[in-house]
């Protein structure tokens, strides 16, 4: 009788061991499925966040001298680079030989698909269409930039509209 009871207990214990093993196996499989799903979502999220947006092509532009001082001729044109500094100092991309201009007076830059003008803390300030520039300002076709006594007209290159007939628009501030 002892053998029979022990045999029964052994049968139930063996059955319980198999059930526990199957439950552990299912939980392990579920854990790996869950981790795989999490990794897939993270991978997909990472791919969509690293896709490079369409690059906005830089619009070629120039500054044309309207009124000048010694060393600059009216009508002279300066092509703009993505970061173009203006000022009296020789290190600037466009040297403005005016005593009212600071050594590093202003910056014209291409960012966010637009040309921007910002004053670099000059003593006499930078003006756009006779308004003082206090914050970075978007440039529009025909805008007139004043640095000291020098006036420069902003215009786009390869533009089909005649620049001389375009009225300067008021500046946008951000």
SERO-4910 file (N, C-alpha, C, O; in steps of 0.05 Angstrom, whole numbers):
BEGIN
 pado doro    nc1    nc2    nc3   cac1   cac2   cac3    cc1    cc2    cc3    oc1    oc2    oc3
  Unk    A     16    -23      0      0      0      0     17     25      0     10     45    -12
  Unk    A     38     24     13     56     47     13     67     52    -15     70     74    -24
  Unk    A     73     30    -28     83     33    -55     63     45    -73     69     61    -90
  Unk    A     38     37    -70     17     48    -87     13     78    -83      9     92   -102
  Unk    A     13     87    -57      9    115    -51     32    131    -62     29    152    -74
  Unk    A     56    121    -57     80    135    -67     80    136    -97     89    156   -109
  Unk    A     70    115   -110     69    115   -139     50    136   -149     55    149   -169
  Unk    A     27    138   -135      7    159   -142     19    187   -139     16    204   -156
  Unk    A     33    191   -116     45    217   -111     66    223   -132     68    245   -141
  Unk    A     81    202   -139    101    206   -160     88    213   -186     99    229   -201
  Unk    A     65    202   -193     51    207   -218     40    236   -217     42    250   -238
  Unk    A     29    245   -195     19    272   -193     42    292   -193     40    313   -206
  Unk    A     63    286   -179     87    303   -179     99    306   -206    107    327   -215
  Unk    A    100    283   -221    111    284   -248     93    301   -266    103    316   -282
  Unk    A     67    298   -263     48    313   -278     50    343   -272     49    360   -290
  Unk    A     53    350   -246     57    377   -238     83    389   -248     84    412   -257
  Unk    A    104    373   -248    129    382   -260    127    389   -289    138    409   -299
  Unk    A    112    373   -304    108    377   -332     91    403   -337     98    419   -354
  Unk    A     70    407   -320     53    430   -323     70    455   -316     68    475   -331
  Unk    A     86    455   -295    102    478   -288    123    484   -310    128    507   -317
  Unk    A    134    463   -322    154    466   -343    140    479   -368    152    497   -380
  Unk    A    116    470   -374    102    482   -397     95    511   -392     97    528   -410
  Unk    A     86    517   -367     80    545   -360    104    562   -362    103    584   -373
  Unk    A    127    553   -352    152    568   -354    160    572   -383    170    594   -390
  Unk    A    157    551   -399    164    553   -427    146    574   -441    156    590   -457
  Unk    A    120    574   -435    102    593   -447    108    622   -438    108    640   -454
  Unk    A    114    625   -413    121    652   -403    148    662   -415    150    685   -421
  Unk    A    167    643   -419    192    651   -432    186    659   -461    197    680   -470
  Unk    A    170    644   -475    163    651   -503    149    678   -504    155    695   -520
  Unk    A    130    682   -486    115    708   -485    134    731   -478    131    753   -490
  Unk    A    153    727   -461    173    747   -454    189    755   -479    194    778   -484
  Unk    A    199    734   -494    214    740   -518    197    754   -539    207    771   -554
  Unk    A    172    746   -542    154    759   -561    150    789   -553    151    806   -570
  Unk    A    146    794   -528    143    821   -518    168    837   -523    166    860   -533
  Unk    A    191    827   -516    216    841   -520    221    846   -550    231    867   -558
  Unk    A    215    826   -567    217    830   -596    199    852   -606    207    868   -623
  Unk    A    174    853   -596    155    874   -604    166    902   -595    164    921   -610
  Unk    A    176    903   -571    187    929   -561    211    938   -578    212    961   -586
  Unk    A    229    919   -584    252    926   -601    243    934   -629    255    953   -641
  Unk    A    223    921   -640    213    928   -666    201    957   -666    207    972   -685
  Unk    A    186    963   -646    174    990   -644    196   1011   -641    195   1032   -654
  Unk    A    216   1005   -624    238   1024   -621    254   1028   -647    261   1050   -654
  Unk    A    259   1006   -661    274   1007   -686    258   1023   -707    270   1040   -721
  Unk    A    232   1019   -709    216   1033   -728    215   1063   -721    216   1080   -738
  Unk    A    212   1069   -695    212   1097   -686    239   1111   -692    239   1134   -701
  Unk    A    260   1096   -687    287   1107   -692    291   1113   -722    302   1133   -729
  Unk    A    282   1095   -739    285   1099   -768    269   1123   -777    279   1138   -794
  Unk    A    245   1127   -767    229   1150   -776    240   1176   -766    237   1197   -779
  Unk    A    252   1175   -742    262   1200   -731    289   1208   -743    297   1231   -742
  Unk    A    304   1189   -755    329   1195   -767    328   1200   -797    348   1207   -810
  Unk    A    304   1196   -809    301   1202   -837    306   1232   -841    294   1249   -828
  Unk    A    324   1238   -859    332   1266   -864    310   1279   -881    303   1269   -902
  Unk    A    300   1302   -871    279   1316   -887    292   1327   -913    316   1329   -915
  Unk    A    275   1333   -931    284   1344   -957    300   1369   -951    291   1387   -937
  Unk    A    324   1370   -963    341   1393   -959    331   1416   -975    326   1414   -999
  Unk    A    328   1439   -962    320   1463   -976    344   1475   -990    364   1481   -978
  Unk    A    343   1477  -1016    365   1487  -1032    369   1516  -1026    350   1532  -1025
  Unk    A    394   1523  -1021    401   1551  -1016    396   1568  -1041    404   1561  -1063
  Unk    A    382   1590  -1037    376   1609  -1058    400   1627  -1060    407   1641  -1041
  Unk    A    412   1629  -1083    435   1646  -1088    425   1675  -1086    404   1682  -1098
  Unk    A    440   1692  -1072    432   1720  -1069    457   1737  -1068    479   1727  -1066
  Unk    A    452   1763  -1070    474   1782  -1069    465   1808  -1056    441   1814  -1055
  Unk    A    484   1823  -1048    480   1850  -1038    492   1870  -1058    516   1867  -1065
  Unk    A    476   1889  -1067    486   1908  -1087    488   1935  -1072    469   1944  -1059
  Unk    A    511   1949  -1076    516   1974  -1063    499   1996  -1076    501   2000  -1101
  Unk    A    482   2009  -1060    466   2031  -1070    480   2058  -1066    484   2073  -1084
  Unk    A    487   2063  -1040    503   2087  -1034    527   2078  -1018    525   2060  -1001
  Unk    A    549   2090  -1024    574   2080  -1013    591   2102  -1001    584   2126  -1002
  Unk    A    614   2094   -990    634   2112   -981    660   2105   -995    660   2089  -1014
  Unk    A    682   2117   -987    707   2111  -1000    713   2081   -999    711   2069   -978
  Unk    A    721   2070  -1021    728   2042  -1022    706   2024  -1033    712   2001  -1041
  Unk    A    682   2033  -1035    659   2019  -1046    648   2035  -1069    644   2059  -1066
  Unk    A    642   2022  -1091    629   2036  -1114    600   2029  -1115    593   2006  -1112
  Unk    A    582   2048  -1120    554   2042  -1124    551   2023  -1148    564   2026  -1168
  Unk    A    534   2003  -1144    530   1982  -1165    547   1957  -1161    542   1937  -1173
  Unk    A    567   1959  -1143    583   1935  -1138    565   1914  -1124    549   1920  -1107
  Unk    A    569   1889  -1132    553   1867  -1121    570   1847  -1106    592   1841  -1115
  Unk    A    560   1837  -1084    574   1818  -1067    556   1793  -1065    534   1795  -1055
  Unk    A    566   1770  -1074    551   1745  -1071    551   1737  -1042    570   1740  -1027
  Unk    A    528   1726  -1033    525   1718  -1005    532   1689  -1002    524   1672  -1019
  Unk    A    546   1682   -981    552   1655   -973    532   1648   -951    519   1666   -941
  Unk    A    530   1622   -943    511   1615   -922    515   1631   -896    496   1636   -882
  Unk    A    540   1640   -890    546   1657   -868    563   1680   -878    587   1675   -883
  Unk    A    552   1703   -881    567   1726   -892    568   1748   -871    547   1759   -864
  Unk    A    592   1755   -862    595   1776   -843    600   1803   -857    613   1803   -878
  Unk    A    590   1824   -845    593   1851   -856    605   1868   -834    597   1866   -811
  Unk    A    624   1885   -840    636   1903   -821    661   1916   -831    670   1911   -853
  Unk    A    673   1933   -814    697   1948   -821    722   1931   -821    741   1937   -835
  Unk    A    723   1910   -805    746   1893   -802    753   1877   -827    735   1870   -842
  Unk    A    779   1873   -832    788   1859   -856    780   1829   -856    780   1817   -877
  Unk    A    772   1818   -834    765   1789   -832    736   1784   -842    728   1761   -845
  Unk    A    721   1805   -848    693   1802   -857    692   1793   -886    710   1800   -901
  Unk    A    671   1780   -893    667   1772   -921    661   1796   -938    670   1798   -961
  Unk    A    646   1815   -927    641   1841   -941    652   1863   -923    641   1868   -901
  Unk    A    673   1876   -932    686   1897   -916    672   1924   -923    670   1932   -946
  Unk    A    662   1937   -902    648   1962   -905    667   1984   -893    668   1987   -869
  Unk    A    681   1998   -911    701   2017   -901    688   2044   -892    694   2065   -904
  Unk    A    672   2043   -872    658   2066   -862    664   2069   -833    663   2049   -818
  Unk    A    670   2093   -824    677   2097   -796    653   2092   -777    657   2088   -753
  Unk    A    629   2093   -788    605   2087   -771    600   2057   -769    582   2049   -754
  Unk    A    614   2041   -784    610   2012   -783    629   2000   -761    651   2009   -758
  Unk    A    619   1980   -747    635   1966   -727    653   1946   -741    649   1940   -764
  Unk    A    673   1937   -727    692   1917   -738    677   1892   -747    681   1882   -769
  Unk    A    659   1883   -731    640   1861   -738    612   1871   -733    602   1871   -711
  Unk    A    600   1880   -755    575   1896   -752    550   1879   -755    533   1880   -737
  Unk    A    548   1862   -776    523   1847   -781    530   1821   -794    552   1816   -803
  Unk    A    510   1803   -794    512   1776   -805    488   1771   -823    465   1775   -814
  Unk    A    493   1762   -847    472   1752   -865    476   1722   -867    497   1713   -874
  Unk    A    455   1707   -860    458   1678   -860    434   1664   -873    412   1675   -873
  Unk    A    439   1640   -884    418   1624   -895    411   1602   -875    427   1586   -868
  Unk    A    386   1602   -866    377   1582   -847    347   1579   -849    332   1599   -853
  Unk    A    338   1555   -847    309   1549   -848    297   1556   -875    273   1562   -876
  Unk    A    312   1556   -896    302   1562   -923    298   1591   -928    284   1599   -947
  Unk    A    310   1609   -912    308   1638   -916    334   1652   -910    351   1641   -895
  Unk    A    337   1675   -921    360   1692   -914    353   1710   -891    331   1721   -890
  Unk    A    371   1711   -871    366   1726   -846    388   1747   -843    411   1744   -852
  Unk    A    380   1770   -831    399   1791   -824    398   1794   -794    377   1796   -782
  Unk    A    422   1796   -781    422   1802   -753    446   1820   -746    467   1818   -758
  Unk    A    440   1838   -728    461   1857   -719    478   1842   -698    468   1827   -681
  Unk    A    504   1846   -700    523   1833   -682    531   1850   -658    554   1849   -650
  Unk    A    513   1866   -648    519   1883   -625    534   1908   -633    550   1918   -617
  Unk    A    530   1918   -657    544   1942   -666    535   1966   -650    513   1968   -640
  Unk    A    553   1986   -649    548   2010   -633    526   2027   -646    509   2038   -633
  Unk    A    528   2030   -673    509   2047   -687    485   2032   -698    467   2045   -709
  Unk    A    484   2007   -696    461   1991   -704    461   1985   -734    475   1997   -750
  Unk    A    443   1967   -741    439   1959   -769    410   1964   -775    392   1959   -758
  Unk    A    404   1975   -798    377   1981   -806    369   1965   -831    386   1960   -848
  Unk    A    344   1958   -832    332   1946   -856    307   1962   -863    289   1963   -847
  Unk    A    307   1973   -887    285   1991   -895    280   2013   -875    257   2018   -868
  Unk    A    301   2025   -864    300   2046   -844    289   2038   -817    282   2056   -801
  Unk    A    287   2013   -812    278   2003   -785    302   1989   -772    316   1974   -785
  Unk    A    307   1996   -747    329   1984   -732    326   1954   -728    304   1945   -720
  Unk    A    346   1939   -733    346   1910   -730    354   1904   -701    377   1909   -693
  Unk    A    335   1893   -685    341   1886   -657    342   1856   -653    354   1846   -634
  Unk    A    329   1841   -671    328   1812   -670    334   1802   -698    330   1817   -717
  Unk    A    342   1777   -701    346   1766   -728    321   1770   -745    299   1764   -736
  Unk    A    325   1780   -769    302   1788   -786    305   1775   -814    327   1774   -825
  Unk    A    282   1765   -824    282   1753   -851    285   1775   -872    272   1796   -870
  Unk    A    302   1769   -892    306   1788   -914    287   1782   -937    283   1758   -943
  Unk    A    276   1802   -949    260   1799   -973    273   1813   -996    290   1830   -993
  Unk    A    264   1805  -1020    275   1816  -1044    270   1846  -1044    248   1856  -1041
  Unk    A    292   1861  -1049    290   1890  -1050    295   1904  -1024    296   1929  -1023
  Unk    A    298   1890  -1002    303   1902   -976    329   1917   -977    349   1908   -990
  Unk    A    330   1941   -964    354   1957   -964    366   1956   -936    353   1963   -916
  Unk    A    391   1947   -934    406   1944   -909    424   1969   -906    439   1975   -925
  Unk    A    422   1982   -883    439   2006   -879    459   1999   -856    451   1992   -834
  Unk    A    484   2003   -862    506   2000   -843    522   2026   -844    537   2030   -864
  Unk    A    519   2042   -824    532   2068   -825    520   2084   -847    495   2087   -849
  Unk    A    537   2094   -865    527   2110   -888    524   2093   -913    516   2103   -934
  Unk    A    530   2067   -911    529   2049   -934    502   2036   -935    491   2026   -915
  Unk    A    490   2035   -960    465   2022   -964    469   1999   -984    481   2003  -1005
  Unk    A    458   1976   -977    461   1952   -994    433   1941   -999    417   1938   -981
  Unk    A    428   1934  -1024    402   1923  -1032    404   1893  -1034    422   1883  -1047
  Unk    A    386   1879  -1021    385   1849  -1022    370   1840  -1047    347   1850  -1051
  Unk    A    381   1822  -1062    367   1811  -1085    375   1782  -1090    398   1775  -1084
  Unk    A    356   1767  -1100    362   1739  -1107    373   1737  -1135    366   1753  -1152
  Unk    A    390   1718  -1139    401   1713  -1166    383   1693  -1181    369   1678  -1168
  Unk    A    383   1694  -1207    367   1676  -1224    337   1679  -1218    322   1660  -1220
  Unk    A    329   1703  -1210    301   1709  -1205    290   1721  -1230    302   1738  -1243
  Unk    A    266   1712  -1238    254   1721  -1263    242   1748  -1261    238   1762  -1281
  Unk    A    235   1757  -1236    222   1783  -1234    244   1805  -1234    265   1801  -1223
  Unk    A    238   1827  -1247    258   1849  -1247    260   1861  -1219    240   1869  -1207
  Unk    A    284   1862  -1209    289   1871  -1182    283   1901  -1179    273   1910  -1158
  Unk    A    288   1917  -1200    285   1946  -1197    256   1954  -1193    250   1975  -1182
  Unk    A    236   1937  -1202    208   1944  -1199    196   1933  -1173    173   1938  -1168
  Unk    A    211   1918  -1158    201   1906  -1133    203   1926  -1110    224   1937  -1105
  Unk    A    180   1931  -1097    180   1949  -1074    191   1933  -1050    184   1910  -1046
  Unk    A    208   1946  -1034    218   1933  -1010    194   1928   -991    177   1946   -987
  Unk    A    192   1904   -980    171   1898   -961    180   1904   -933    204   1906   -928
  Unk    A    162   1907   -915    170   1911   -887    182   1885   -877    176   1864   -886
  Unk    A    200   1888   -857    215   1864   -848    198   1847   -829    180   1857   -816
  Unk    A    205   1821   -827    192   1803   -809    210   1798   -786    234   1794   -790
  Unk    A    200   1799   -762    216   1793   -738    207   1768   -725    183   1762   -724
  Unk    A    226   1753   -715    220   1729   -700    230   1731   -672    227   1713   -656
***
